Amino acid sequence: METTLKLNNSLIEPILKLGNHATIMDAIQKALEFYLQYLQQQAILAEFGQVDYFDDYDYETQRAMP
């Protein structure tokens, strides 16, 4: 997908240097990958506390089984 972006040079220049990216496109691609990973982590974290466990579940007994 092609698109035109207006980017803040004060943000792009340090990213290119610190990230050792050859092009702005490389930097944007990596940023999108990190953003996607962040969103996926947030979705997983949102599930914490949502799982109901059985009161009689004994994980120690389960681990002892061969």
C-alpha positions as CSV (number, residue, x, y, z in Angstrom):
1,M,0.0,0.0,0.0
2,E,1.4,3.4,-0.9
3,T,0.7,6.5,1.1
4,T,2.1,9.9,1.6
5,L,3.1,10.9,5.1
6,K,4.1,14.2,6.6
7,L,6.6,13.2,9.3
8,N,8.4,15.3,11.9
9,N,12.1,15.4,11.0
10,S,13.0,15.9,14.6
11,L,11.6,12.5,15.3
12,I,12.8,10.7,12.1
13,E,16.4,11.7,12.2
14,P,17.3,10.3,15.6
15,I,15.3,7.1,14.8
16,L,17.3,6.6,11.6
17,K,20.6,7.0,13.5
18,L,19.8,5.1,16.6
19,G,18.0,2.3,14.8
20,N,20.6,2.0,12.1
21,H,17.8,2.2,9.5
22,A,19.0,2.8,5.9
23,T,15.7,4.5,4.8
24,I,12.7,6.2,6.4
25,M,10.6,3.3,5.0
26,D,12.7,0.8,7.1
27,A,12.2,2.9,10.2
28,I,8.4,3.1,9.6
29,Q,8.2,-0.6,8.9
30,K,10.0,-1.4,12.2
31,A,7.8,1.1,14.1
32,L,4.7,-0.6,12.7
33,E,6.0,-4.0,13.8
34,F,6.6,-2.7,17.3
35,Y,3.2,-1.1,17.4
36,L,1.5,-4.3,16.3
37,Q,3.4,-6.2,18.9
38,Y,2.4,-3.7,21.6
39,L,-1.3,-4.0,20.6
40,Q,-1.1,-7.8,20.8
41,Q,0.5,-7.6,24.2
42,Q,-2.2,-5.2,25.4
43,A,-4.9,-7.6,24.2
44,I,-3.3,-10.5,26.1
45,L,-2.9,-8.4,29.2
46,A,-6.6,-7.4,29.0
47,E,-7.4,-11.2,29.4
48,F,-5.7,-11.4,32.8
49,G,-8.2,-11.9,35.6
50,Q,-10.8,-13.0,33.1
51,V,-10.2,-16.7,33.4
52,D,-12.3,-18.7,35.9
53,Y,-10.5,-21.6,37.5
54,F,-12.1,-24.6,39.2
55,D,-11.9,-24.3,43.0
56,D,-10.8,-27.9,43.3
57,Y,-8.0,-27.7,40.7
58,D,-4.7,-28.9,42.1
59,Y,-1.8,-28.1,39.8
60,E,0.7,-29.9,42.1
61,T,-1.2,-33.2,41.5
62,Q,-1.3,-32.5,37.8
63,R,2.5,-31.9,37.7
64,A,3.2,-35.2,39.5
65,M,1.5,-37.3,36.8
66,P,4.0,-39.0,34.4
